[in-house]
Amino acid sequence: MALAPDDPRHGTLNGYNNLGCRCRPCQLANNAYQVDYMRRHPEQRERQSLRERRRRDPDGSKAARLDAEWRERQAKRNLEQMRREERAEARELVLRLHAEGWSYQKILDELKRLGHRHFTNVGSISRLVRGYP
C-alpha cells in the first residue's frame, strides 16, 4: 500500500514499517533508524553479520569455516595473552627472589617446582637480573 503523495506520514518510520510505503523519504527514515539501533546495540552487529553470512552461504560451509577460523584466532590471542601474563609473573618472582638473596640455581629450582616454563636455565635468570630482556 502506498501513501497518497500529500500524506504527512511520508518520511517517517511509521510510513515505512506499518503503512508499507517505499518512497525515498520513507526508506531514508528506516535507514536512519537502523543505523541508530545498531549504534545503540553493538551486540546485534555480530548477529547480523552471522545472518548475512548464512544468507550468502545457505549450506553453511563458508560460515562454519569463518567461525572456526575466528575461534582459532581468538584462541591464539588468548594463549599469547596468557603466556605474556605467565612470563610477567615469573619475571616478578625472579626479581623478588633475587632481591631476597636467593642464588640463580635456587631460583631456577623454585620456578621448576612451581611449573613455570619461562627462564629454563641459569643464564636466562642472570640476564634478567642484570637488566637484559
C-alpha positions as CSV (number, residue, x, y, z in Angstrom):
1,M,0.0,0.0,0.0
2,A,1.5,3.3,-1.0
3,L,0.6,6.5,0.8
4,A,-1.0,9.4,-1.1
5,P,1.6,11.9,-2.4
6,D,0.4,14.6,0.0
7,D,0.2,12.3,3.1
8,P,2.2,13.9,6.0
9,R,3.4,10.4,7.1
10,H,5.9,10.3,4.2
11,G,9.5,10.2,5.5
12,T,8.5,8.5,8.8
13,L,9.4,5.1,10.2
14,N,5.6,4.5,10.6
15,G,5.1,5.1,6.9
16,Y,7.8,2.6,6.0
17,N,7.1,-0.1,8.6
18,N,3.3,0.0,9.2
19,L,2.0,1.5,6.0
20,G,4.4,-0.2,3.6
21,C,5.5,2.9,1.8
22,R,8.8,2.5,-0.1
23,C,9.3,6.1,-1.3
24,R,12.8,7.5,-0.9
25,P,12.0,9.6,2.2
26,C,10.4,6.6,4.0
27,Q,13.4,4.4,3.1
28,L,15.8,7.1,4.5
29,A,13.8,7.2,7.7
30,N,14.1,3.4,8.0
31,N,17.8,3.5,7.3
32,A,18.4,6.2,9.9
33,Y,16.5,4.2,12.5
34,Q,18.5,1.0,11.6
35,V,21.9,2.9,11.9
36,D,20.8,4.4,15.3
37,Y,19.6,1.0,16.5
38,M,22.9,-0.7,15.6
39,R,24.8,2.1,17.3
40,R,22.8,1.5,20.5
41,H,23.0,-2.3,20.3
42,P,26.5,-3.3,19.2
43,E,25.9,-7.0,20.0
44,Q,23.3,-7.0,17.2
45,R,26.1,-6.3,14.7
46,E,27.7,-9.7,15.3
47,R,24.3,-11.4,14.9
48,Q,23.5,-9.5,11.8
49,S,26.9,-10.4,10.3
50,L,26.3,-14.1,11.1
51,R,22.8,-13.9,9.5
52,E,24.2,-12.2,6.4
53,R,26.9,-14.9,6.1
54,R,24.3,-17.6,6.4
55,R,22.1,-15.9,3.7
56,R,25.0,-15.8,1.3
57,D,26.1,-19.3,2.1
58,P,22.9,-21.4,2.7
59,D,24.6,-24.7,3.3
60,G,26.8,-23.1,6.0
61,S,30.1,-24.4,4.8
62,K,31.7,-21.0,4.4
63,A,30.1,-19.6,7.6
64,A,31.2,-22.6,9.6
65,R,34.8,-22.2,8.2
66,L,34.9,-18.5,9.0
67,D,33.5,-19.1,12.5
68,A,36.1,-21.8,13.1
69,E,38.9,-19.5,11.8
70,W,37.7,-16.7,14.1
71,R,37.6,-19.1,17.1
72,E,41.1,-20.3,16.2
73,R,42.4,-16.7,16.0
74,Q,40.7,-15.9,19.3
75,A,42.2,-19.0,21.0
76,K,45.7,-18.0,19.7
77,R,45.2,-14.4,21.1
78,N,44.1,-15.8,24.5
79,L,47.1,-18.2,24.6
80,E,49.5,-15.4,23.8
81,Q,48.0,-13.2,26.5
82,M,48.2,-16.0,29.0
83,R,51.8,-16.6,28.1
84,R,52.6,-12.9,28.5
85,E,51.0,-12.9,31.9
86,E,52.8,-16.0,33.0
87,R,56.1,-14.6,31.8
88,A,55.5,-11.3,33.7
89,E,54.6,-13.3,36.8
90,A,57.8,-15.3,36.5
91,R,59.9,-12.2,36.0
92,E,58.4,-10.6,39.1
93,L,59.1,-13.8,41.1
94,V,62.7,-14.0,39.8
95,L,63.4,-10.4,40.7
96,R,61.8,-10.7,44.2
97,L,63.7,-13.9,45.0
98,H,67.0,-12.4,43.8
99,A,66.3,-9.3,46.0
100,E,65.9,-11.7,48.9
101,G,69.3,-13.1,48.2
102,W,68.5,-16.4,46.5
103,S,71.1,-17.9,44.2
104,Y,70.3,-18.3,40.5
105,Q,70.2,-22.1,40.8
106,K,67.8,-21.9,43.7
107,I,65.6,-19.5,41.8
108,L,65.6,-21.9,38.8
109,D,64.7,-24.8,41.0
110,E,61.8,-22.8,42.6
111,L,60.5,-21.9,39.1
112,K,60.6,-25.5,38.1
113,R,58.8,-26.6,41.3
114,L,56.1,-24.0,40.6
115,G,55.7,-25.2,37.0
116,H,56.9,-22.0,35.2
117,R,58.0,-22.7,31.6
118,H,60.0,-19.5,31.4
119,F,63.6,-19.0,32.4
120,T,64.7,-22.5,31.8
121,N,68.4,-22.0,32.7
122,V,70.6,-20.0,35.0
123,G,71.8,-17.8,32.1
124,S,68.3,-16.5,31.4
125,I,67.8,-15.7,35.0
126,S,71.2,-14.0,35.1
127,R,70.3,-11.9,32.1
128,L,67.0,-10.8,33.6
129,V,68.6,-9.8,36.9
130,R,71.4,-7.8,35.1
131,G,68.7,-5.9,33.1
132,Y,68.7,-7.6,29.8
133,P,65.3,-8.5,28.3
